Amino acid sequence: MTPRAEDIFQKLKSGIYQGLVKGWKGFVWLLKILIPISFVTALLVNYGLIYKLDFILTPAMTWLNLPASAALVLIIGLFTGIYGTVAALSVMPFSIEQMTLIAIFTLISHNIIQESIVQGNSGMNAVFAGFFRIFTAFLVTFICAKLMGVTLQAGDAGSVGNLVRETKPFMVMLNSWGWGTLKLAVQIFCIIMPLMVIMELAKLFHIIHFITRIFSPVLSLMGLSRSTGMLWLTASIFGLAYGAAVIVEETRSNEYKKEDLTKLHLSIGINHSMVEDPTLFLPLGLPAFWLWIPRLVAAVIVTWLYSVYSSARRVHAERAVHKKLCDH
């Protein structure tokens, strides 16, 4: 074996090993969220406790054409991330359309505290980043509900009683929950492990830098500066949480224009982790189009709107300066 071939083999071996290790750690971390949340949610659903909150939550959920019980799932997604939402959806009696709307909302606004802190340490105000994502999640979900033609049934708007299923004996509920959770865990395991290996190999063989150069024209079409290509690609593939170290270090070690960073953060705040996060919802039977396209379209629109706003501000400032000079 030549030295070059041996070097490639060692990189492959290292990348696969590191990917499997990180994948396993991520899977174990997932189980720590998946098991307790899905179990507690199953108890709340089986004994009808969750539905006692409908008088408080109905107004906000009605606006999104969702039953009141969906608010609990949205809250879980906001603070625990995608895995918590998937765990809750796996045991709650929502329709495919309702689960799709919940997924769209959560894909934009999940893990809000941790990821807002990441954005706060890499060029954007953390509080603004958090509120912006929540507002955008409501708006995009509302629009998608209209486009999909989702409407609440007569009983959903005022009460979620029609969703309450007959209470099962505890052991029957436990058995149903156990097999359902095991099936979901196996499916997610089969997604996470190869995905983490591919990501590690991409880093070792510098494929990410190559792809960044290819995507430069696409970045321009999205309204983003080509200088932020590495940051955008990192967030798009690894997400704000997994890519936090790279994103923060890159913004601290390189000089970026404030406007370029703002546009970047508006875009990746809405549309990040484009590989793993939407894929986790596929085992639930949700349509791929709604898991990927709405976030991407929203990110492009927001970025271009900000570009127009920034240009208008510059023109206004230049006119103000010119007026002052003329007055003098």
Phi and psi in degrees as a GROMACS rama.xvg file:
@    title "Ramachandran Plot"
@    xaxis  label "Phi"
@    yaxis  label "Psi"
@TYPE xy
-70.1143  157.742  THR-2
-56.3094  -38.5963  PRO-3
-66.821  -43.5887  ARG-4
-64.8613  -37.4976  ALA-5
-65.8852  -39.1815  GLU-6
-63.8438  -42.8303  ASP-7
-63.5142  -41.8903  ILE-8
-62.0298  -41.6174  PHE-9
-65.4195  -38.3092  GLN-10
-65.0598  -42.7601  LYS-11
-60.8145  -45.7247  LEU-12
-61.7161  -45.2624  LYS-13
-65.2977  -43.4415  SER-14
-63.4524  -43.5054  GLY-15
-64.4514  -43.4537  ILE-16
-63.2972  -49.605  TYR-17
-62.5506  -38.8269  GLN-18
-63.1573  -42.6207  GLY-19
-66.5459  -39.7295  LEU-20
-63.6528  -48.8147  VAL-21
-65.8426  -37.26  LYS-22
-63.2722  -42.6446  GLY-23
-66.3885  -43.094  TRP-24
-61.2138  -41.4973  LYS-25
-65.3002  -37.7696  GLY-26
-67.8298  -41.9816  PHE-27
-62.8564  -42.8186  VAL-28
-60.5873  -39.505  TRP-29
-61.5508  -43.945  LEU-30
-62.1525  -33.1995  LEU-31
-64.4294  -24.3767  LYS-32
-94.9369  -45.057  ILE-33
-60.0878  -48.7479  LEU-34
-66.5583  -54.5899  ILE-35
-66.4745  -39.3213  PRO-36
-68.3031  -43.8586  ILE-37
-66.7211  -35.182  SER-38
-68.6016  -47.3285  PHE-39
-62.4248  -42.2168  VAL-40
-63.6642  -39.6328  THR-41
-62.1178  -40.0488  ALA-42
-63.7273  -46.3179  LEU-43
-61.249  -39.2054  LEU-44
-72.4299  -46.198  VAL-45
-61.1416  -38.4334  ASN-46
-99.0337  7.27261  TYR-47
72.1483  11.755  GLY-48
-67.9908  -34.0811  LEU-49
-63.5434  -29.1506  ILE-50
-77.1795  -9.90392  TYR-51
-73.887  -7.74759  LYS-52
-93.2708  1.09817  LEU-53
-63.6462  -31.4508  ASP-54
-67.4419  -22.5499  PHE-55
-89.1911  -38.3419  ILE-56
-97.7113  -13.5324  LEU-57
-55.7112  -46.1842  THR-58
-55.5233  -48.5177  PRO-59
-66.483  -40.702  ALA-60
-71.6205  -33.4732  MET-61
-60.9657  -36.5284  THR-62
-60.8233  -31.1658  TRP-63
-96.2986  7.01178  LEU-64
58.9743  40.7135  ASN-65
-124.074  150.744  LEU-66
-67.9698  158.487  PRO-67
-58.6056  -33.2695  ALA-68
-63.7512  -17.6409  SER-69
-67.3261  -23.9899  ALA-70
-59.6179  -37.7891  ALA-71
-61.3113  -41.9375  LEU-72
-66.4017  -40.4683  VAL-73
-63.5158  -40.5448  LEU-74
-64.7749  -41.819  ILE-75
-59.0936  -43.6962  ILE-76
-64.7962  -39.5863  GLY-77
-59.4978  -37.3325  LEU-78
-109.058  -18.9776  PHE-79
-113.943  -15.8025  THR-80
99.7669  -171.541  GLY-81
-61.1885  -40.7385  ILE-82
-61.9092  -40.6093  TYR-83
-63.0515  -39.8017  GLY-84
-64.8885  -45.8311  THR-85
-60.6683  -41.4188  VAL-86
-61.4878  -43.7359  ALA-87
-68.6611  -43.204  ALA-88
-64.0317  -28.536  LEU-89
-67.3445  -17.0381  SER-90
-122.79  2.79798  VAL-91
-106.156  144.654  MET-92
-85.0911  65.8709  PRO-93
-98.7114  155.162  PHE-94
-76.313  166.859  SER-95
-60.2623  -41.2404  ILE-96
-63.9588  -42.4379  GLU-97
-66.9418  -41.8228  GLN-98
-63.4865  -35.5795  MET-99
-63.7582  -43.6672  THR-100
-64.4948  -41.216  LEU-101
-62.2991  -40.3422  ILE-102
-64.1445  -43.5123  ALA-103
-60.0292  -47.1048  ILE-104
-59.6335  -46.7217  PHE-105
-70.4279  -36.2785  THR-106
-60.5184  -30.4841  LEU-107
-84.7405  -39.2857  ILE-108
-113.941  11.6557  SER-109
-66.7864  157.48  HIS-110
48.0304  46.6228  ASN-111
-63.8901  -37.0458  ILE-112
-70.1793  -54.5087  ILE-113
-61.3905  -45.1986  GLN-114
-73.8562  -28.6649  GLU-115
-67.3389  -35.4288  SER-116
-64.7607  -40.443  ILE-117
-59.5415  -46.697  VAL-118
-65.4736  -35.119  GLN-119
-65.9184  -26.3074  GLY-120
-93.8448  5.36591  ASN-121
-138.366  30.0513  SER-122
121.619  -0.906072  GLY-123
-137.16  148.143  MET-124
-61.5048  126.715  ASN-125
-64.2035  -41.1208  ALA-126
-65.5853  -44.6834  VAL-127
-61.9957  -42.1302  PHE-128
-58.5489  -43.3385  ALA-129
-65.8838  -49.6625  GLY-130
-66.1483  -34.8005  PHE-131
-63.1311  -43.1602  PHE-132
-66.88  -40.2116  ARG-133
-65.7851  -44.481  ILE-134
-60.8288  -45.1797  PHE-135
-64.1292  -38.1372  THR-136
-60.6995  -44.4369  ALA-137
-62.379  -45.9505  PHE-138
-65.2112  -48.1587  LEU-139
-65.2516  -40.9736  VAL-140
-64.5622  -40.487  THR-141
-60.4193  -46.7901  PHE-142
-64.6515  -42.4243  ILE-143
-63.6252  -37.5589  CYS-144
-60.9137  -39.9966  ALA-145
-67.84  -43.1511  LYS-146
-65.8471  -36.1456  LEU-147
-80.0214  -14.3329  MET-148
73.5143  28.0145  GLY-149
-77.0986  129.667  VAL-150
-133.631  150.659  THR-151
-77.1514  142.597  LEU-152
-73.4983  164.498  GLN-153
-53.3788  -40.0799  ALA-154
-80.7787  -17.8396  GLY-155
-72.2905  -38.2158  ASP-156
-63.4927  -43.9214  ALA-157
-94.9572  -22.9766  GLY-158
-156.99  155.25  SER-159
-106.39  22.0598  VAL-160
-61.0447  -31.2767  GLY-161
-70.0969  -11.699  ASN-162
-89.6353  -13.3516  LEU-163
-71.384  122.299  VAL-164
-91.4077  165.667  ARG-165
-61.9799  134.796  GLU-166
-65.9346  127.352  THR-167
-96.5834  155.26  LYS-168
-57.9754  148.941  PRO-169
-54.9734  -45.5996  PHE-170
-66.5961  -34.6948  MET-171
-66.376  -44.4189  VAL-172
-62.3688  -42.6045  MET-173
-62.4159  -42.1379  LEU-174
-64.7468  -43.6031  ASN-175
-64.3783  -44.161  SER-176
-63.6205  -43.1058  TRP-177
-61.3616  -48.3073  GLY-178
-68.1656  -38.9611  TRP-179
-63.9319  -43.0644  GLY-180
-67.4044  -39.5856  THR-181
-62.4804  -44.5456  LEU-182
-60.8649  -45.4628  LYS-183
-64.3217  -41.0304  LEU-184
-61.9989  -41.7641  ALA-185
-64.2229  -42.1559  VAL-186
-62.5869  -45.2621  GLN-187
-67.3511  -36.9049  ILE-188
-58.7695  -41.9617  PHE-189
-69.7853  -16.6397  CYS-190
-90.0009  -46.9404  ILE-191
-68.0353  -46.3565  ILE-192
-59.2455  -54.866  MET-193
-65.8622  -31.3019  PRO-194
-63.7162  -44.1706  LEU-195
-67.4381  -34.803  MET-196
-64.6641  -44.6762  VAL-197
-61.0108  -42.0021  ILE-198
-63.8652  -42.9203  MET-199
-65.1317  -41.5694  GLU-200
-65.5354  -37.3152  LEU-201
-62.6582  -37.5685  ALA-202
-70.6158  -44.2251  LYS-203
-64.8839  -36.9435  LEU-204
-97.5239  13.8086  PHE-205
56.4235  31.7603  HIS-206
-70.6918  -30.085  ILE-207
-61.6756  -43.5769  ILE-208
-62.7774  -39.8337  HIS-209
-63.6123  -44.3972  PHE-210
-65.16  -35.268  ILE-211
-58.8752  -43.4832  THR-212
-63.0659  -39.2939  ARG-213
-65.4386  -37.1919  ILE-214
-85.4228  0.10161  PHE-215
-54.2717  -47.7462  SER-216
-61.0091  -36.1057  PRO-217
-63.9737  -39.2659  VAL-218
-59.2988  -41.0541  LEU-219
-63.1401  -41.1186  SER-220
-64.5925  -29.5764  LEU-221
-81.8873  -3.10585  MET-222
86.5102  13.8503  GLY-223
-105.371  153.067  LEU-224
-75.2911  141.13  SER-225
-65.3559  -22.7747  ARG-226
-66.7012  -22.0555  SER-227
-97.6976  15.9387  THR-228
-58.9754  -42.8539  GLY-229
-63.9564  -41.8676  MET-230
-64.8687  -44.0754  LEU-231
-62.6896  -43.1846  TRP-232
-66.1696  -40.263  LEU-233
-60.8584  -47.4856  THR-234
-66.5322  -38.1536  ALA-235
-66.8398  -36.6939  SER-236
-90.0031  -49.7628  ILE-237
-95.1757  -18.0167  PHE-238
88.8051  173.195  GLY-239
-76.2957  -31.1071  LEU-240
-79.2805  -55.0505  ALA-241
-67.3513  -32.2608  TYR-242
-93.2352  10.5837  GLY-243
-56.6147  -46.9638  ALA-244
-60.3675  -44.1152  ALA-245
-66.2902  -45.5344  VAL-246
-63.2092  -48.1127  ILE-247
-65.1888  -46.2446  VAL-248
-63.7132  -40.7587  GLU-249
-64.3907  -42.1953  GLU-250
-71.4346  -26.9024  THR-251
-80.9557  -30.4805  ARG-252
-94.3912  -6.26978  SER-253
-131.262  150.614  ASN-254
-89.983  119.327  GLU-255
-120.739  146.418  TYR-256
-66.9647  142.34  LYS-257
-58.2273  -41.3495  LYS-258
-64.2684  -39.2842  GLU-259
-64.594  -41.2251  ASP-260
-67.6262  -38.3386  LEU-261
-63.1707  -46.2913  THR-262
-61.2434  -41.0808  LYS-263
-59.1042  -48.6733  LEU-264
-69.5734  -33.9702  HIS-265
-62.1975  -40.2355  LEU-266
-70.3272  -52.5167  SER-267
-75.7441  -19.9853  ILE-268
-63.4306  -37.4248  GLY-269
-83.6459  -42.0942  ILE-270
-128.933  90.4705  ASN-271
-137.6  170.916  HIS-272
47.2634  58.5417  SER-273
-75.1773  -11.5455  MET-274
-95.9177  -60.589  VAL-275
-74.2409  -50.8202  GLU-276
-59.5353  -52.2326  ASP-277
-63.4847  -33.307  PRO-278
-62.4956  -31.4722  THR-279
-64.0659  -22.5534  LEU-280
-85.5632  -15.6577  PHE-281
-60.5869  -38.6833  LEU-282
-60.072  -18.6701  PRO-283
-82.2829  -4.7365  LEU-284
87.9259  17.5152  GLY-285
-80.2193  144.418  LEU-286
-68.927  134.011  PRO-287
-62.2546  -35.7695  ALA-288
-53.3574  -48.9049  PHE-289
-74.6481  -17.1168  TRP-290
-82.7818  -24.8008  LEU-291
-111.239  -45.1481  TRP-292
-71.3094  -47.3951  ILE-293
-56.3959  -42.1836  PRO-294
-63.9694  -43.3413  ARG-295
-62.7709  -46.1098  LEU-296
-63.1471  -44.0885  VAL-297
-62.0869  -40.5369  ALA-298
-63.4889  -42.0587  ALA-299
-64.7846  -45.6019  VAL-300
-62.4919  -46.9562  ILE-301
-62.261  -42.1355  VAL-302
-63.1619  -43.9862  THR-303
-69.5414  -35.4185  TRP-304
-62.8071  -40.2342  LEU-305
-66.6978  -36.4919  TYR-306
-62.4451  -43.1232  SER-307
-63.0154  -43.3823  VAL-308
-61.2128  -44.7023  TYR-309
-64.4631  -40.9633  SER-310
-64.1938  -40.7955  SER-311
-64.0627  -39.8283  ALA-312
-63.7982  -41.2583  ARG-313
-64.6393  -43.599  ARG-314
-61.9066  -43.5487  VAL-315
-62.5195  -42.3939  HIS-316
-65.1907  -41.8066  ALA-317
-64.4986  -39.3633  GLU-318
-66.785  -37.6524  ARG-319
-64.561  -42.4117  ALA-320
-65.1053  -43.7884  VAL-321
-61.6048  -39.9127  HIS-322
-64.5715  -41.5406  LYS-323
-62.459  -41.5963  LYS-324
-64.8959  -41.0683  LEU-325
-65.7458  -38.2746  CYS-326
-64.2127  -33.2248  ASP-327
